Amino acid sequence: MGKAVLGVVVLLADLVLLVMLVINGIRWGVYVKQKKDGQTIKRTVKRNGIYLLVGVCLFGILIFITQISVSTPKVKDSDGNTIDGSIAELKKVELNGHNEWISIRGENKDAPILLFLAGGPGGSQLAATRFSLGELEQHFVVVNWDQPGSGKSAGCMKTKDITVNTYIEDGIALTEYLQERFGQKKIYLVGESWGSALGIFLASRKPDYYAGVIGTGQMVAFKETETYDYQKAMEIAKEKGDNDFIKKLERQGEPPYYSGNIAMTSQTYYNYLSTYMMKNPEIKNGSYHTFRDMLASEYGLLDSVNYLLGLVRTFNVVYPQLYDIDLRKDYTKVEVPVYFFLGRHDINAPTAVAEDYYKLLNAPKKELVWFEHSGHSVWVNEPDLFVAETLRVFGQK
């Protein structure tokens, strides 16, 4: 029986049991109201307890089944046939003692390696990039990494122990794994948002490991960016006369935030800015596909929960560690070609700051590429152009 079919069967069984539990709960209430004897009430309670226990067990089985049957789809041609020599793997790898998950996809397993670094910290994009940037698989072996505390790697270590250096050390370990497995000396990096900064960290630490770095939605100075986002949201709210939102921002105060639920507090103005960008007619494909991505075949039910919870928990721990980082001060020299793919209408990561960094950056080769119909998520807004520019700057076209 297929994963989807079996999952539906078990889920329906759970729903049936839930309905039975509710019905018997109502019956129990009637018995009590009518002052039935104690023995009848005890039998009803016992029966309801059995239904609940069976329902919990079946739901646990459903979670288990979805977790062990995860996969990434085969790489196929236009006729739906699996391409000879292709690779499509979803696997767990040990990186510095942490069990973390990656996907590996490509039409030719001997093609150059491209490692995609998701945003966050705590974000997972195992499926999202497959949907938006599948064309890259024709030219690269595309590797997606669920970083510590995100998605399928949410439980690889205690969240409170995750540091910025954890990502750097594990990223280097993953690079070494890919180098050894595929026999390639250097790999390409593409990082989005938080991943764009991580790409700079990795290239700076081990420049001989990487052939080039693309940063999109480039993050440079985290504290400055947070303050800008807060003030920009306030500015837009005042223009719109959104007084309730203005009061909400005033109550929480300006960042940086070091305590409480930092992720949800920051999300107040993130969501406001994202919604504003989604309504911008100049931005193509402004909507996100969160449910499509988190319910993809790469994730079981527990993974889908961690897709959201992992982001919140990890963000709360790691983001305050980023406030003092400013690439303009600490990473002005990178011995690897660096390319910035910036959305002209990005108001989540101020492009003026990225431009400042670009001017200061000393690299063997550098280029700033503007995407005229994009906001923060260039690879989502203009995926075809993103692929074309990636192939161009990485010399694969």
Secondary structure as the mmCIF struct_conf table of DSSP 4:
data_model
#
loop_
_struct_conf.conf_type_id
_struct_conf.id
_struct_conf.beg_label_comp_id
_struct_conf.beg_label_asym_id
_struct_conf.beg_label_seq_id
_struct_conf.end_label_comp_id
_struct_conf.end_label_asym_id
_struct_conf.end_label_seq_id
HELX_RH_AL_P HELX_RH_AL_P1 LYS A 3 LYS A 33
TURN_TY1_P TURN_TY1_P1 GLN A 34 LYS A 35
HELX_RH_AL_P HELX_RH_AL_P2 GLY A 38 ILE A 68
TURN_TY1_P TURN_TY1_P2 SER A 69 SER A 69
HELX_LH_PP_P HELX_LH_PP_P1 PRO A 73 VAL A 75
STRN STRN1 LYS A 76 LYS A 76
TURN_TY1_P TURN_TY1_P3 SER A 78 ASP A 79
BEND BEND1 GLY A 80 GLY A 80
HELX_LH_PP_P HELX_LH_PP_P2 ASN A 81 ASN A 81
STRN STRN2 THR A 82 THR A 82
HELX_LH_PP_P HELX_LH_PP_P3 ILE A 83 ILE A 83
TURN_TY1_P TURN_TY1_P4 ASP A 84 GLY A 85
STRN STRN3 ILE A 87 LEU A 95
TURN_TY1_P TURN_TY1_P5 ASN A 96 GLY A 97
STRN STRN4 HIS A 98 GLY A 106
BEND BEND2 GLU A 107 GLU A 107
TURN_TY1_P TURN_TY1_P6 LYS A 109 ASP A 110
BEND BEND3 ALA A 111 ALA A 111
HELX_LH_PP_P HELX_LH_PP_P4 PRO A 112 PRO A 112
STRN STRN5 ILE A 113 LEU A 117
BEND BEND4 GLY A 119 GLY A 119
TURN_TY1_P TURN_TY1_P7 GLY A 120 GLY A 122
TURN_TY1_P TURN_TY1_P8 LEU A 126 ALA A 127
HELX_RH_AL_P HELX_RH_AL_P3 ALA A 128 SER A 132
BEND BEND5 LEU A 133 LEU A 133
HELX_RH_3T_P HELX_RH_3T_P1 GLY A 134 GLN A 138
TURN_TY1_P TURN_TY1_P9 HIS A 139 HIS A 139
BEND BEND6 PHE A 140 PHE A 140
STRN STRN6 VAL A 141 ASP A 146
TURN_TY1_P TURN_TY1_P10 PRO A 148 GLY A 149
BEND BEND7 SER A 150 SER A 150
HELX_RH_3T_P HELX_RH_3T_P2 GLY A 151 SER A 153
TURN_TY1_P TURN_TY1_P11 ALA A 154 GLY A 155
BEND BEND8 CYS A 156 MET A 157
HELX_RH_3T_P HELX_RH_3T_P3 THR A 159 ASP A 161
HELX_RH_AL_P HELX_RH_AL_P4 VAL A 164 PHE A 182
TURN_TY1_P TURN_TY1_P12 GLY A 183 GLY A 183
BEND BEND9 LYS A 185 LYS A 185
STRN STRN7 ILE A 187 GLU A 192
TURN_TY1_P TURN_TY1_P13 SER A 193 SER A 193
HELX_RH_AL_P HELX_RH_AL_P5 TRP A 194 ARG A 205
HELX_RH_3T_P HELX_RH_3T_P4 PRO A 207 TYR A 209
STRN STRN8 TYR A 210 THR A 216
BEND BEND10 GLY A 217 GLY A 217
STRN STRN9 ALA A 221 ALA A 221
HELX_RH_AL_P HELX_RH_AL_P6 PHE A 222 LYS A 240
TURN_TY1_P TURN_TY1_P14 GLY A 241 GLY A 241
HELX_RH_AL_P HELX_RH_AL_P7 ASN A 243 GLN A 252
BEND BEND11 GLU A 254 PRO A 255
HELX_LH_PP_P HELX_LH_PP_P5 PRO A 256 PRO A 256
BEND BEND12 SER A 259 GLY A 260
HELX_RH_AL_P HELX_RH_AL_P8 ILE A 262 MET A 278
TURN_TY1_P TURN_TY1_P15 LYS A 279 LYS A 279
TURN_TY1_P TURN_TY1_P16 PRO A 281 GLU A 282
BEND BEND13 ILE A 283 ASN A 285
HELX_RH_AL_P HELX_RH_AL_P9 THR A 290 MET A 294
TURN_TY1_P TURN_TY1_P17 LEU A 295 LEU A 295
BEND BEND14 ALA A 296 ALA A 296
TURN_TY1_P TURN_TY1_P18 SER A 297 GLU A 298
HELX_RH_AL_P HELX_RH_AL_P10 LEU A 301 LEU A 322
TURN_TY1_P TURN_TY1_P19 TYR A 323 ASP A 324
STRN STRN10 ASP A 326 ASP A 326
HELX_RH_AL_P HELX_RH_AL_P11 LEU A 327 ASP A 330
BEND BEND15 THR A 332 THR A 332
STRN STRN11 LYS A 333 LYS A 333
BEND BEND16 GLU A 335 VAL A 336
STRN STRN12 VAL A 338 GLY A 343
TURN_TY1_P TURN_TY1_P20 ARG A 344 HIS A 345
TURN_TY1_P TURN_TY1_P21 ILE A 347 PRO A 350
HELX_RH_AL_P HELX_RH_AL_P12 THR A 351 LEU A 360
STRN STRN13 ASN A 362 ASN A 362
BEND BEND17 PRO A 364 LYS A 365
STRN STRN14 LYS A 366 PHE A 371
TURN_TY1_P TURN_TY1_P22 GLU A 372 HIS A 373
BEND BEND18 HIS A 376 HIS A 376
HELX_RH_AL_P HELX_RH_AL_P13 VAL A 378 ASN A 381
BEND BEND19 GLU A 382 GLU A 382
HELX_RH_AL_P HELX_RH_AL_P14 PRO A 383 VAL A 393
TURN_TY1_P TURN_TY1_P23 PHE A 394 GLY A 395
#
